[in-house]
Amino acid sequence: MVTKKIQFSGKSTSFYFDADFLLLDKLVSREQAIIITDEHVFEAHKKKLKGWNTIVLKPGEQFKVQQTVDVIIDQLLAMGADRQSVLIGVGGGVITDITGYVAGIYMRGIEFGFVPTSLLAMVDASIGGKNGIDVGVYKNMVGLIRQPSFLIYDYSFLKTLPIAEWQNGFAEIIKHACIKDASMFKELQLNSLSGYRKDKMAISKLVQKNALLKAGVVVKDEFEKADRKLLNFGHTLGHAIENMYELSHGQAISIGMTYASIMSHQLKFFKGTDEVVALLDKYGLPTIVDFDTNKAFKVLLKDKKKENVSINYILLEKIGKGVIQPLLLVQLKDIFKKLQS
């Protein structure tokens, strides 16, 4: 097991890589712990979860809403949860998002930790303290930034992941490579999804590298005033179309990265668009698609990154170097129309 303690502004988070779920018993007492998970994870890992107080939710992004939060709070009250209780999100990005959010508002804030079970949650969703829920088609419109006490990385959870969830996770891994790590981009080009699935040591190293890359960005800019904005590469358009077309997060972000790369070529003379698109395609992710630009733009107008008449769009200067590009909304609307023409 590899342990890393990361100090954020308000508290430190312990990352336990190559760990076992059994470590949870050493970190929190079963009397205080309440696990939040979904039906898929619960059914696949009943043995691991046996003996723990557990709240089981319906799976899927469509349940990452206030109604689910209300259901969880009612169950917490029925279970006698108090300020000494600790919530543990055991699941993918939806579960970690909603667990962190509930922990932040229940009794004005209680402790929480995560056991990410999907590749996407391991490398991205569970890291950095962004917790929240959706409002209609608007992604993560309500939420807060609050860091978990710990993250346990038990790679045995990945064995039950369907191929689509592996692809989902690689969208965020490719994003990290595009904006911050050219050598990792090359590594991904030389390897394959099937190769990583078969090689436990390779996926372990890749997960740790990505988790620490994101944590390092967040430490320097926890509340997204500067460099943390780079992590939104592919997310501006991606979030706009994700719930519109009921795409998985990875699919939406992949499409977003494709068009951000094309825009990077137009606005920054970026020369690696073909390489980015080829890599996304190699890992089974969608790239060029037809989408309703007017509808997407209307959703985008509610994006949290919008500032009056402009928005900060993340583009690439070169592979491994993302840049923040302020764009006027009228300019962006025109670019979107041209992208689809």
C-alpha positions, 0 to 999 in steps of 0.5 A: 500500500502507498499512502500520500497525505495531501494538504488542502486549504482547510484540511488534509486528505489521505490517499491510500493507493493499492489498498484493500477495502478492509482498511476502512475498519481501521479508519472509522468505526462501524458504529459511526460509519454509514456507507452510501452506494448504488444497487450495481455496486451493492449487488457486485460487492455484497461480501465486502459491504456485509456488516456495514450500515448502508444506504443503497441508491438507484444507479445513474446520473438521473438520480443525482438530484435534490430528491435523492438528497432528501431521501438520503437525509430521511434515512440518516435521520432514521438511522440516528446519524449525528455530528460524529457520523462519517459518510463513506461514498462507495461507488462511481462519480455520481455516488462520490458527488452526492455523498460529499454534498450530503456530508457538507449539508447534513447537520451543517457538515459531517466527516466523509471519505470515499472508496471510488469503484470506477476508473473515472471516480479513481482518477477524477470525480472523487478528487478535489472536493467538488461535490454537488447535484444536477438541476434538470439538464444543468450539470453540478449546478448546486454544490460545494467544495469540501475535501474528504478525509480519505480515499481508499483505492481498492483495484479489485473493484475494477474487475466488475466494471463493464468496458463502457466504464473503463472507456469513461475513465480513460476520457479523464485520463486523456484529458489530464495528458492533454493539458498537463502531461505530454509523456503520459499522452505518449504512454497512452498512445503506446498502450491500449485499453485492453492492455491496461485492463490485463495489467494490474501494475500498469493500471495501478501506476496510471491511476496513482499518476492521474490522482496525484496530478489532479490533486497537485493542481487542486492544492495550488488552486482549490477554488478555481481562480486560476490553473484548476480551470484547466481541468475543464478541458472538454467540459464546457461543451461536454457538460452542455450536451451530457444530459441533453443527449443522455451521454455518459460523462466520458462520452460527453467530455470526449466530444467536448475535447474533440471540438476544443482541439479543433478550436485550439487549431483555429485559435491557437495554431494547435498542431495535435488535433489529429493525435488527440482525436485518434487517441480518443478513438483508440480508447473507444470514445466518440469524437465528431458527432452531430449535435444541436448547437443552439440547444447546447449554447442555451444550456452553456449560458447557465455554465458556472464558468460564464462571466457576464458576456464571456466564458473561459474556454480551455484550449491546447497550445500543444499536447501537454499544455492547456491554456485558459482562453476567454471568449465572448459568448457571441464569438463562441456561438459563431464558432459552434455554428461553424464547427457543425457546418 
